[in-house]
Amino acid sequence: MTATATIDEVVCLRPATSTDFDLSAVINSLLQPVYQLPGAELIHQLSGIGDVGQMIQDALDEAPDDLYATSTASSGVENAVWPGGSTVTAGAGNRLAVGITLPVEGSQDLFLWDQDTGGPFGSADDLLGSVTISEDERGMGPLSKLAHSEEEHSYYYVNYHVD
């Protein structure tokens, strides 16, 4: 007999990083001639700005995700089961009410994605992580699983129950 999973909410612990490489090193190498100018050390001491590249990298890494969820490993908002043809902004600490139900026969995966701009200058949508919901979890009450991506450095809790 098929169970039904209700996805109650998604909690963003950490959105994806905005770059897949160390942008701070690139910026600092480009700014190296500026760092060598007379007076650069004085400006550094007066402003308190030390590592400009890291400051820019940190600001980019705090950008929220354009979140959507699919029930298959196929990306694209056209495949989304939530929020329905669009995305939801998800930053660190955001609790997002979901309220969708999915049939669970054996097990059902839920994939979280960050919508990107695509080509020619952007990248494909980023997989932020996934969780597997089991039919055996029926009647266990509220459950929570961590969806995580090593590549994107993202962390999301998926809170759900199975009836």
C-alpha positions as CSV (number, residue, x, y, z in Angstrom):
1,M,0.0,0.0,0.0
2,T,1.4,3.4,-1.0
3,A,2.2,5.9,1.8
4,T,2.0,9.6,1.5
5,A,4.8,12.0,2.5
6,T,3.9,15.6,3.4
7,I,6.8,17.9,3.1
8,D,6.1,20.4,5.9
9,E,9.0,22.8,5.5
10,V,12.5,23.4,4.3
11,V,15.0,25.2,6.5
12,C,18.1,26.8,4.9
13,L,21.1,26.4,7.2
14,R,23.5,27.6,4.5
15,P,22.8,28.5,0.9
16,A,25.1,27.5,-1.9
17,T,28.4,29.3,-2.5
18,S,28.2,31.6,-5.4
19,T,31.4,30.5,-7.1
20,D,32.9,27.1,-7.7
21,F,36.5,28.3,-7.2
22,D,38.5,30.6,-4.9
23,L,37.5,34.0,-6.2
24,S,39.3,35.8,-3.4
25,A,42.7,34.5,-4.7
26,V,41.9,35.7,-8.2
27,I,40.8,39.2,-7.0
28,N,43.9,39.5,-4.7
29,S,46.2,38.5,-7.6
30,L,44.6,41.2,-9.8
31,L,44.9,43.8,-7.0
32,Q,48.5,42.9,-6.1
33,P,49.9,46.0,-8.0
34,V,47.5,48.2,-6.1
35,Y,48.7,46.7,-2.8
36,Q,52.3,47.7,-3.7
37,L,51.5,51.4,-4.3
38,P,52.9,53.9,-1.8
39,G,50.4,54.6,1.0
40,A,48.6,51.3,0.5
41,E,49.6,50.1,4.0
42,L,48.4,53.3,5.5
43,I,45.0,53.0,3.8
44,H,44.8,49.4,5.0
45,Q,45.5,50.5,8.6
46,L,43.0,53.4,8.5
47,S,40.2,51.5,6.8
48,G,40.6,48.2,8.5
49,I,40.0,46.4,5.2
50,G,42.6,43.7,5.0
51,D,41.8,41.1,2.4
52,V,39.6,42.7,-0.3
53,G,39.3,39.4,-2.3
54,Q,38.1,37.5,0.8
55,M,35.7,40.4,1.6
56,I,34.1,40.1,-1.9
57,Q,34.1,36.3,-1.7
58,D,32.3,36.4,1.7
59,A,29.7,38.8,0.3
60,L,29.0,36.5,-2.7
61,D,28.7,33.4,-0.5
62,E,25.9,35.1,1.5
63,A,23.7,35.4,-1.5
64,P,20.4,33.5,-1.1
65,D,19.5,30.5,-3.3
66,D,16.6,30.6,-5.9
67,L,15.2,27.4,-4.4
68,Y,12.9,24.8,-6.0
69,A,12.3,21.1,-5.4
70,T,11.8,18.1,-7.8
71,S,10.8,14.5,-7.1
72,T,13.3,13.2,-9.8
73,A,16.9,14.0,-10.5
74,S,15.9,16.3,-13.4
75,S,16.6,19.9,-12.8
76,G,14.5,22.8,-14.1
77,V,11.6,24.7,-12.6
78,E,9.4,23.0,-15.3
79,N,10.0,19.7,-13.3
80,A,9.4,21.3,-9.9
81,V,6.9,19.8,-7.5
82,W,7.4,22.9,-5.4
83,P,6.9,25.9,-5.4
84,G,5.2,25.4,-8.8
85,G,6.9,26.8,-11.9
86,S,8.9,29.4,-10.0
87,T,11.5,29.6,-7.2
88,V,11.6,30.8,-3.6
89,T,14.4,32.9,-2.2
90,A,16.2,31.0,0.5
91,G,18.9,32.5,2.7
92,A,20.6,31.2,5.8
93,G,18.0,30.8,8.6
94,N,14.9,30.9,6.4
95,R,12.1,28.5,7.3
96,L,10.0,27.9,4.2
97,A,6.6,26.4,4.4
98,V,6.1,23.8,1.7
99,G,2.9,21.8,2.3
100,I,3.1,19.4,-0.6
101,T,2.3,15.7,-0.6
102,L,4.2,13.0,-2.5
103,P,3.3,9.3,-3.0
104,V,5.9,7.0,-1.5
105,E,6.0,3.4,-2.8
106,G,9.1,1.9,-1.2
107,S,11.0,5.2,-1.2
108,Q,10.8,8.6,-2.8
109,D,13.6,11.1,-3.3
110,L,13.2,14.9,-3.0
111,F,15.9,17.0,-4.7
112,L,16.6,20.6,-3.9
113,W,17.9,22.9,-6.6
114,D,19.3,26.5,-7.0
115,Q,18.1,28.0,-10.3
116,D,21.0,29.6,-12.2
117,T,21.0,31.7,-15.3
118,G,22.3,29.0,-17.7
119,G,24.4,29.6,-20.8
120,P,26.2,31.1,-22.4
121,F,27.7,32.9,-19.3
122,G,25.9,31.2,-16.4
123,S,25.9,27.6,-15.3
124,A,23.2,24.9,-15.1
125,D,21.0,24.8,-12.0
126,D,22.9,23.6,-9.0
127,L,21.9,20.5,-7.0
128,L,21.8,21.6,-3.3
129,G,21.2,18.1,-2.0
130,S,18.5,15.5,-1.7
131,V,16.8,13.3,0.9
132,T,15.2,9.9,0.6
133,I,11.8,9.3,2.2
134,S,10.9,5.7,3.0
135,E,7.5,4.1,3.2
136,D,8.8,2.5,6.4
137,E,8.7,5.9,8.1
138,R,4.9,5.9,8.0
139,G,3.4,6.8,11.4
140,M,6.8,7.9,12.9
141,G,5.6,11.5,13.4
142,P,7.6,14.6,12.4
143,L,10.9,13.7,10.8
144,S,13.8,15.8,9.6
145,K,16.6,14.9,7.2
146,L,19.6,16.9,6.0
147,A,20.0,17.7,2.3
148,H,23.7,18.6,1.7
149,S,25.9,19.3,-1.3
150,E,29.7,19.0,-0.9
151,E,30.2,20.8,-4.2
152,E,27.9,23.7,-3.4
153,H,28.6,23.8,0.4
154,S,24.9,24.0,1.0
155,Y,22.9,22.6,4.0
156,Y,19.1,22.3,4.2
157,Y,16.8,20.5,6.6
158,V,13.7,18.9,5.1
159,N,11.0,18.5,7.7
160,Y,8.2,16.0,6.8
161,H,5.9,13.2,8.0
162,V,4.7,10.0,6.3
163,D,1.1,8.8,6.6
